[in-house]
Amino acid sequence: MFATVDAQSMQRLTRDAKLEQFEDGQTIFRQGDRALHVAIVLDGFVKLTRTASCGDETLINICNIGESLYEALSPDGESYRVGAEAVGTAQLMKLSAPRFRYMLRESPSLATAVIEETARKLCGLIGEIESLKGQTAEQRLARFLLTLCPPNVESCSLRLPYDKRLIAARLGVKQETLSRAFAKLREIGVRTETRDVTIENVARLSNECCGGEREPPLPSERRDLIESRGALA
C-alpha cells in the first residue's frame, strides 16, 4: 500500500507507530469501538466481521500480509463499522487514525495509495459478489483454490491458509456443502488431506469449474503478498 508514498509523508505517518502481535481468535478491535488506529497486517491473517442487531455474524473480508484494515473505519472515521480478529498468529502495525486522516488531506501520494487500494479491494468484492450470485459451490471453491496456485504451473501442492470452517464462511456456504464441493472436485484431480491440497491439473480445474478463465487472486489470498513476507520482515 505504501510503496508509492513519499518518504516525508511516511516519516510523519509512522510517528508513534506500534507493532503488536495477536494470537488466534484474539480481538483486535470491536464493531462500534472508537477508531484510534489504522492497522496494517505485517504477518498472518485478520478476519473482519459485522454483527447484526439479532446477533448473527457475517464474514466481511480476510486481510493478509501488506493489507490495511482501513475499510473497517466508518465513513466519518470516528468508529469501526466492523470487528477484527486474528486468524492464527498475526502481527500488525498500528498507525494513529487521526493522523492518518489528516495526512490523507495533506499528502497526495498517500491519498493516491489509499484510492488505489480501495479500488483493488472493490474489484475483488465485485468478483466475490458475482461468484456468490452466479456460481455453484464447486465453482466458488475452484476459484478460491486457483487464487492460491503459483502462476504458470501445470500442477501444484498447496496448504490452505486457514481452516475449512473459515473457508466455508468466505465462500458463503455451509461446512457440509464445502465438504461435498471438495468431494466433487476429486473427480477432476483435486486431492485433500486436512489442509494440504494437491491439484493434478491446474488448467483442467480452471476449464471445468471456471469456464476456462483463471480468475485474478482475491485481495486476501494474493500469492505475491504471501511470498513477500521476507521483504516485509
Secondary structure, DSSP 8 states (H G I E B T S, - for coil): --TTS-HHHHHHHTTT-EEEEE-TT-EEE-TT-B--EEEEEEEEEEEEEEE-TTS-EEEEEEE-TT-B-GGGB-TTSSBBSSEEEEEEEEEEEEEEHHHHHHHHHH-HHHHHHHHHHHHHHHHHHHHHHHHHHH--HHHHHHHHHHHHS-TT-SSEEEE-SS-HHHHHHHHT--HHHHHHHHHHHGGGTEEEETTEEEES-HHHHHHHHSTT------GGG-HHHHHTHHHH-
